[in-house]
Amino acid sequence: MHEFSIAMSIIEIAEAEARKADASVINELVLDVGTLSGIEFYALDTALEMAVKNTLLENARIMINKIRARAHCTDCGEEYDIEHVFDACPKCGGLYHELLCGKELQIKSLVVDVP
């Protein structure tokens, strides 16, 4: 379950940023995670729930924004949602596309308490 190591990295980054602001607690963490990022959303939720114990995020509200994957067909220019990397263009059936979004894994925001 690589989601646990990802959860630990997210917590380390969030705590480091909170310490830069001399924060005593993190109240909210918002993540952007793409549907083609390779992350299992349920597994990440579970991993974060376990990993936040005894950290600045222990009582934080954690929100995960699911970023739906979108592609741009290089044959006809159509933009469309995709479920899998090899999905064909719904307009022309072309298999060549540029991924516009959907592979994200980033901390979007933190809300902290500072003294």
Secondary structure as GFF3:
##gff-version 3
##sequence-region A 1 115
A	DSSP	alpha_helix	2	20	.	.	.	ID=ss1
A	DSSP	beta_strand	25	34	.	.	.	ID=ss2
A	DSSP	alpha_helix	41	51	.	.	.	ID=ss3
A	DSSP	beta_strand	61	67	.	.	.	ID=ss4
A	DSSP	beta_strand	70	73	.	.	.	ID=ss5
A	DSSP	beta_strand	79	81	.	.	.	ID=ss6
A	DSSP	beta_strand	97	101	.	.	.	ID=ss7
A	DSSP	beta_strand	105	113	.	.	.	ID=ss8
###
